[in-house]
Amino acid sequence: MTSPADVLAPLLALPGVTDVLLHDPGGAWIDRGDGLERRPLTLDGPERVRDLAVALAASAGRRLDDAEPTVDARLPDGTRLHAVLPPIADGCTAISLRRVREVPFALADLVAAGMLARELAELLRGLVRARVPVLVSGGTGAGKTTLLASLLALAEPTERIVLIEEAGEIAVSHPHVVRLVERRPNVEGAGGIGLDRLVREALRMRPDRIVLGECRGAELREVLAAANTGHRGSLTTVHANSAGDVPARLASLAMLAGLSPAQLASQAGAAFAVVIHVERTARGRRVAEVARLEATGAELRVATAAVLDGGSLRFGPAWMGVRALAEGGSA
């Protein structure tokens, strides 16, 4: 039987490929930054796709079968695997592969690629150096992880970074990174170690920065506690459709964490002072907005600092305050 690597290696090796998606025997879809492209792939029926998914999961040391029909894992080369077997996936097994860069992009690379305006690159560099807590928001595949990795590379080499992730996919160009990866429960529902516990463990590891790959649940409570007890310069990502949607998204996560709106508002500024929103468009991924997260009573809101408008930057009322933060002042 042909190995999983032999079947998919030609697609994964294409220049610029970030995603390979397979859900029928006759073809796959790839993403090279300009939208999905169909590519021919000849497999002998849906069972062959299932066999391929099971073999990929096994190569990651994970189980995929009728008793455990979904898997989210990291392959030996760092590629992120997600697979779903029928009948959960209707008709044919669905395989999603996310290619992870071994070396992160520098901010200059993002500027050259058109993802980041030069003036914003200087602002982000200042925010990281001044240890301002930053929340990167955006949709799936918008470039949140790409930007986060680039920002981490700007931290001082003497800093100790504890990086907490769901699947260990963020490549970081920094000499002192400790990576903690969530462990899912087994089929009996035991043995799981979640992101919230890992944040608590990170506090005992003498971190200079605690970085959460994605905030998506009860771990929000731990991140807020860490940021409000002297751990400055935190970085994390969150799913949101726009910078303006971030307060509502955080409010939803706060409910999962058992926090009231007043508790969230009083602590969020220390954990997520600045929001950087990224989006994926027909012209590629880009940093679309920078905003200041502010609390008014028990309510969170964002004030626009800069927004990309038709290819040009338009500055908002929070620009001077965010720039002051990047210069090491207060706003």
Number of C-alpha atoms within 10 A of each C-alpha: 6 7 11 16 12 9 14 16 11 9 18 19 11 11 8 14 16 19 21 23 21 22 21 19 19 15 14 21 18 24 17 15 19 14 13 14 12 12 14 11 16 12 15 10 12 18 13 17 23 23 15 22 27 23 18 26 23 14 15 20 13 16 20 22 15 11 8 13 17 22 22 19 26 24 20 11 10 19 22 20 21 19 24 24 23 16 11 13 15 11 12 21 27 22 24 20 22 21 20 21 17 14 12 21 20 18 24 15 13 20 17 12 13 16 22 21 22 15 10 19 18 14 18 23 19 20 24 22 16 17 19 23 24 27 26 27 28 25 16 14 17 21 22 27 23 19 23 24 23 23 24 23 20 18 21 14 13 10 14 19 25 25 25 24 23 19 19 19 21 22 20 21 20 17 13 14 17 14 14 19 17 17 15 16 12 11 10 6 8 9 11 11 13 18 27 20 13 21 25 15 12 22 18 8 13 12 18 19 25 26 25 26 25 22 20 19 17 19 23 27 21 18 27 21 18 21 21 16 10 10 21 19 23 26 27 24 24 22 20 21 16 17 28 18 15 24 21 14 16 23 18 15 20 21 16 15 17 12 17 12 17 14 15 23 23 18 17 23 20 25 25 24 20 28 26 24 29 27 22 20 12 8 11 16 21 23 26 22 24 28 25 25 26 20 18 10 10 12 16 21 18 20 18 22 22 22 19 16 11 7 10 10 15 14 16 14 13 19 18 13 15 27 20 16 21 22 15 15 11 10 12
